[in-house]
Amino acid sequence: MASAGWYPDPGGQPGMYRYWDGHAWSAATSPNPSVPPPSQGIGQPGDQTTGQQAYGQQGGQQFGQQPYGQYGSAYEAYQQQEKKKSPIGWWIGGGLGLIAIIVVIVLLIRTLGGGSLLGGDEPGGQGSTNPCPTTTASASAKPHPNDGRVHGGPVSYPELGSPWSTPHGDDRVPFGSDVQTQEITIEPHYQGNNSWVASVLIAQLIAGDGFFTPQQGSEIVAKCIVGAFYGDNPVQRHDEESKATKVDGHDAWLLKSHLTFDIEGLKAKGETMTILIIDAGATSGLFYSSIPDNAKQYQPDADRVMSEITVDG
């Protein structure tokens, strides 16, 4: 699994970090990834008493539990000093109030203008800036029924036959756990041992459950995939569909994009990326497909199995 540490908030709060303990996310967030891990609130997304509220998710109505979030104590000190009606206390309290206001303005500017979903260091310790933690293949392995379907966490699709490969794990999927994928090699060894494939994939999301909507999840995963699956090569993304939908009666969000790139040694110059995030209740399901432009004959296979996804638990 991804190592414990502070990661950019998977809920999308710019400049904020949420703690991953290796199994669950904290309810508390922090603007400083160097602080110690939270002592409580792990895996309690509904507990709003252990951390700040998401400023963006609250529509700007409140920055934290106190009127000025974690800087509310300075403002409270100002109020207490003002109540004493002492001239000295008034000036001290006024200074504290001014400091609080300045700090809040600076933090708001940072919150509204900062933060990126791509780039950063490898996860680990107290200060990770990698926003896209992944799992190992062994960690994602999980027994599933032999029922002719490919299972990933709470969701499954009908297994594709030849020329698609048999289902197997994948350790590159951002936020992915219990990952199973099927592939067709389109350009073998285009660059050393690297081969370009058409793929379909299903998984459970280990991040953001309870912290983001399917729509927000689709955007986070899309940015992470573009950053992780194409190396250092520039990728242009052109969204074709981004809409709410239903999967087996559950809320979901569909994002379909056409990606273009120019990778040395690769004939394909683009492909269609489809991401479907399914709200399965306590967890979320992920379906992903990638079909190169020089293998468009396999797009109907990906579309068909996506339309036949079920939520199994």
C-alpha positions as CSV (number, residue, x, y, z in Angstrom):
1,M,0.0,0.0,0.0
2,A,1.0,3.7,-0.3
3,S,3.2,4.6,2.7
4,A,1.8,6.7,5.5
5,G,2.1,10.5,5.2
6,W,0.5,13.8,4.4
7,Y,-0.8,13.9,0.8
8,P,-2.5,16.8,-1.1
9,D,-6.1,16.5,-0.2
10,P,-7.9,14.0,-2.5
11,G,-11.0,16.1,-2.0
12,G,-9.4,18.9,-4.0
13,Q,-8.8,21.6,-1.4
14,P,-5.9,23.6,-2.9
15,G,-3.0,24.0,-0.5
16,M,-4.5,21.5,2.0
17,Y,-3.1,18.1,3.0
18,R,-4.9,15.0,4.4
19,Y,-3.1,12.2,6.4
20,W,-3.0,8.7,4.9
21,D,-2.1,6.1,7.6
22,G,-1.6,3.2,5.1
23,H,-5.2,2.1,5.4
24,A,-7.5,5.1,5.8
25,W,-7.7,8.8,5.4
26,S,-8.0,11.3,8.3
27,A,-10.9,13.6,8.7
28,A,-8.5,16.3,9.7
29,T,-6.6,18.4,7.1
30,S,-3.6,20.7,7.5
31,P,-1.9,23.4,5.4
32,N,1.4,22.1,6.7
33,P,2.6,18.6,5.6
34,S,5.4,18.6,8.2
35,V,3.2,18.5,11.3
36,P,2.8,15.2,13.2
37,P,0.0,12.8,12.2
38,P,-3.4,13.6,13.7
39,S,-4.1,11.7,16.9
40,Q,-7.6,10.9,16.0
41,G,-10.1,11.1,13.2
42,I,-8.6,8.5,10.9
43,G,-11.2,7.0,8.7
44,Q,-14.0,9.3,10.0
45,P,-15.0,11.4,7.1
46,G,-18.3,12.4,8.8
47,D,-16.6,13.7,11.9
48,Q,-16.3,17.4,11.4
49,T,-14.9,18.1,14.9
50,T,-11.4,16.8,14.2
51,G,-10.3,19.1,11.3
52,Q,-11.1,21.9,9.0
53,Q,-14.0,21.9,6.7
54,A,-13.2,22.0,3.0
55,Y,-13.4,25.6,2.0
56,G,-14.2,24.9,-1.6
57,Q,-16.8,22.2,-0.8
58,Q,-18.6,24.5,1.6
59,G,-19.1,27.1,-1.1
60,G,-17.0,29.7,0.8
61,Q,-19.5,29.9,3.6
62,Q,-16.9,28.9,6.2
63,F,-13.2,28.3,6.3
64,G,-13.2,26.0,9.3
65,Q,-15.1,25.3,12.4
66,Q,-14.3,28.6,13.9
67,P,-15.0,31.8,12.0
68,Y,-11.4,32.0,10.9
69,G,-10.5,28.3,10.9
70,Q,-7.4,27.3,12.7
71,Y,-6.6,31.0,13.3
72,G,-9.8,31.5,15.2
73,S,-7.9,31.6,18.5
74,A,-6.2,34.8,17.6
75,Y,-9.6,36.4,16.8
76,E,-11.1,35.1,20.0
77,A,-8.2,36.7,21.9
78,Y,-9.0,39.9,20.3
79,Q,-12.7,39.6,21.3
80,Q,-11.8,38.8,24.9
81,Q,-9.4,41.8,25.1
82,E,-12.1,44.1,23.7
83,K,-14.5,43.0,26.4
84,K,-12.2,44.3,29.1
85,K,-12.7,47.9,27.9
86,S,-9.1,48.6,28.9
87,P,-7.3,51.1,26.6
88,I,-4.1,49.0,26.7
89,G,-6.1,45.8,26.2
90,W,-8.0,47.4,23.4
91,W,-4.8,48.2,21.5
92,I,-3.4,44.7,22.2
93,G,-6.6,43.1,21.1
94,G,-6.7,45.3,18.0
95,G,-3.2,44.2,17.1
96,L,-4.2,40.6,17.5
97,G,-7.3,41.1,15.5
98,L,-5.3,42.8,12.7
99,I,-2.8,39.9,12.7
100,A,-5.6,37.4,12.5
101,I,-7.2,39.2,9.6
102,I,-3.9,39.4,7.7
103,V,-3.2,35.7,8.3
104,V,-6.7,34.8,7.1
105,I,-6.3,36.9,3.9
106,V,-2.9,35.3,3.2
107,L,-4.3,31.8,3.8
108,L,-7.3,32.5,1.6
109,I,-5.1,33.6,-1.2
110,R,-3.0,30.5,-0.9
111,T,-6.0,28.3,-0.7
112,L,-7.8,29.8,-3.7
113,G,-4.7,30.1,-5.9
114,G,-2.3,27.3,-4.9
115,G,-2.0,23.6,-5.3
116,S,-1.5,21.2,-8.1
117,L,-2.7,17.6,-8.6
118,L,0.5,16.6,-10.6
119,G,4.1,16.4,-9.7
120,G,5.9,16.2,-6.4
121,D,8.1,13.8,-4.4
122,E,7.7,10.1,-3.7
123,P,5.3,9.4,-0.7
124,G,6.8,8.8,2.7
125,G,7.4,10.4,6.1
126,Q,5.5,13.4,7.2
127,G,5.8,15.7,4.2
128,S,4.8,13.9,1.0
129,T,3.7,16.0,-1.9
130,N,2.8,13.1,-4.2
131,P,-0.9,13.5,-4.8
132,C,-1.3,10.1,-6.5
133,P,-0.5,7.3,-4.2
134,T,-0.6,3.8,-5.7
135,T,-0.7,0.2,-4.3
136,T,1.5,-2.8,-5.0
137,A,0.1,-5.7,-7.1
138,S,0.4,-8.0,-4.1
139,A,-1.4,-5.5,-1.8
140,S,-4.3,-5.2,-4.3
141,A,-4.7,-9.0,-4.8
142,K,-8.0,-10.3,-3.5
143,P,-9.9,-13.6,-4.1
144,H,-13.0,-13.2,-6.3
145,P,-15.7,-15.6,-7.4
146,N,-15.1,-17.5,-10.7
147,D,-18.3,-16.3,-12.3
148,G,-17.1,-15.1,-15.7
149,R,-16.8,-11.5,-14.5
150,V,-13.8,-9.3,-13.7
151,H,-14.0,-7.9,-10.1
152,G,-12.4,-4.9,-8.6
153,G,-13.5,-3.9,-5.1
154,P,-17.3,-3.3,-5.1
155,V,-17.8,-3.5,-8.9
156,S,-17.4,-5.9,-11.8
157,Y,-17.8,-6.3,-15.6
158,P,-18.2,-9.3,-17.9
159,E,-14.7,-10.7,-18.7
160,L,-13.6,-10.0,-22.3
161,G,-12.4,-13.0,-24.4
162,S,-9.5,-13.3,-26.9
163,P,-7.6,-11.2,-28.0
164,W,-7.9,-9.6,-24.6
165,S,-5.5,-10.9,-22.0
166,T,-6.7,-12.7,-18.9
167,P,-7.3,-10.4,-16.0
168,H,-4.3,-9.4,-13.9
169,G,-3.2,-6.8,-11.3
170,D,-1.7,-3.4,-12.0
171,D,0.3,-1.4,-9.5
172,R,0.3,1.9,-11.4
173,V,-3.3,2.9,-10.8
174,P,-3.6,6.1,-8.8
175,F,-5.8,5.6,-5.7
176,G,-6.5,2.1,-7.0
177,S,-6.8,-1.0,-4.8
178,D,-7.9,-4.5,-5.8
179,V,-7.0,-3.6,-9.4
180,Q,-7.8,-6.0,-12.3
181,T,-7.1,-5.2,-15.9
182,Q,-7.3,-6.8,-19.4
183,E,-5.1,-5.7,-22.3
184,I,-4.3,-6.1,-26.0
185,T,-0.7,-5.3,-27.2
186,I,-0.9,-2.8,-30.0
187,E,2.7,-1.8,-30.5
188,P,5.1,-4.3,-29.0
189,H,8.6,-3.0,-27.8
190,Y,8.1,0.4,-29.3
191,Q,10.8,1.7,-26.9
192,G,13.0,-1.0,-25.5
193,N,10.9,-3.4,-23.4
194,N,8.0,-1.0,-23.4
195,S,4.8,-2.0,-25.3
196,W,1.7,0.2,-26.0
197,V,-1.6,-1.5,-25.2
198,A,-5.4,-1.1,-25.4
199,S,-6.7,-1.7,-21.9
200,V,-9.8,-1.9,-19.7
201,L,-9.5,-1.8,-15.9
202,I,-11.7,-2.0,-12.8
203,A,-10.7,-1.3,-9.2
204,Q,-11.7,0.1,-5.8
205,L,-10.6,3.6,-4.8
206,I,-8.5,3.7,-1.7
207,A,-8.6,7.5,-1.5
208,G,-11.3,10.0,-1.1
209,D,-14.2,7.7,-0.1
210,G,-16.6,10.0,1.7
211,F,-14.4,13.1,0.8
212,F,-15.2,13.7,-2.8
213,T,-18.1,13.3,-5.2
214,P,-17.9,11.0,-8.2
215,Q,-17.4,14.1,-10.4
216,Q,-14.5,15.3,-8.3
217,G,-13.0,11.8,-8.2
218,S,-13.1,11.5,-12.0
219,E,-11.1,14.7,-12.3
220,I,-8.5,13.7,-9.7
221,V,-8.0,10.3,-11.2
222,A,-7.8,11.7,-14.8
223,K,-5.1,14.2,-13.8
224,C,-3.2,11.4,-12.0
225,I,-3.4,9.0,-14.9
226,V,-2.2,11.6,-17.4
227,G,0.7,12.3,-15.1
228,A,1.6,8.7,-14.3
229,F,0.9,6.7,-17.5
230,Y,2.8,8.8,-20.1
231,G,6.1,9.4,-18.4
232,D,7.5,12.9,-19.0
233,N,5.8,13.2,-22.4
234,P,3.5,16.2,-22.8
235,V,-0.1,15.2,-23.1
236,Q,-3.0,17.3,-24.4
237,R,-6.4,16.4,-23.1
238,H,-9.7,17.2,-24.9
239,D,-12.8,16.2,-22.9
240,E,-15.6,14.9,-25.0
241,E,-18.1,13.9,-22.2
242,S,-18.3,14.8,-18.6
243,K,-21.7,14.0,-17.0
244,A,-23.6,12.4,-14.2
245,T,-25.0,9.0,-14.8
246,K,-26.2,5.9,-13.0
247,V,-24.5,2.5,-12.7
248,D,-26.7,-0.4,-11.4
249,G,-28.8,2.3,-9.6
250,H,-25.8,4.0,-8.0
251,D,-24.7,7.6,-8.6
252,A,-21.7,7.8,-11.0
253,W,-19.7,10.2,-13.1
254,L,-18.5,9.5,-16.7
255,L,-15.5,11.3,-18.1
256,K,-14.4,10.6,-21.7
257,S,-11.4,12.4,-23.1
258,H,-9.3,12.2,-26.2
259,L,-5.6,12.5,-25.4
260,T,-2.9,13.5,-27.9
261,F,0.8,13.1,-27.6
262,D,4.0,12.5,-29.5
263,I,6.1,9.8,-27.9
264,E,9.4,8.8,-29.5
265,G,9.1,5.4,-31.3
266,L,5.3,5.2,-30.9
267,K,3.1,5.2,-34.0
268,A,-0.1,6.1,-32.0
269,K,-0.4,9.8,-31.5
270,G,-3.6,9.7,-29.4
271,E,-6.1,7.6,-27.6
272,T,-9.5,7.7,-26.0
273,M,-9.5,7.6,-22.2
274,T,-12.7,6.7,-20.4
275,I,-13.1,7.1,-16.6
276,L,-16.2,6.0,-14.6
277,I,-16.4,6.6,-10.9
278,I,-19.2,4.8,-9.1
279,D,-20.5,5.7,-5.6
280,A,-21.0,2.2,-4.0
281,G,-21.9,3.5,-0.6
282,A,-19.0,2.9,1.9
283,T,-16.5,2.7,-1.0
284,S,-16.2,3.8,-4.6
285,G,-15.6,1.8,-7.8
286,L,-13.4,2.8,-10.7
287,F,-13.7,1.7,-14.4
288,Y,-11.0,2.9,-16.8
289,S,-10.3,2.2,-20.5
290,S,-7.7,3.4,-22.9
291,I,-8.0,2.7,-26.6
292,P,-5.2,4.0,-28.9
293,D,-6.3,5.7,-32.1
294,N,-4.7,3.0,-34.2
295,A,-6.8,0.3,-32.4
296,K,-10.2,1.9,-32.5
297,Q,-11.8,-1.4,-33.4
298,Y,-11.6,-2.3,-29.7
299,Q,-13.5,0.7,-28.4
300,P,-16.9,-1.1,-28.7
301,D,-15.6,-3.8,-26.4
302,A,-14.7,-1.2,-23.8
303,D,-18.0,0.6,-24.2
304,R,-20.0,-2.7,-23.9
305,V,-18.4,-4.0,-20.7
306,M,-18.7,-0.5,-19.1
307,S,-22.4,-0.6,-19.9
308,E,-22.7,-3.9,-18.1
309,I,-20.9,-3.0,-14.8
310,T,-22.7,-4.1,-11.7
311,V,-22.2,-3.0,-8.1
312,D,-21.6,-6.2,-6.1
313,G,-21.1,-4.8,-2.6
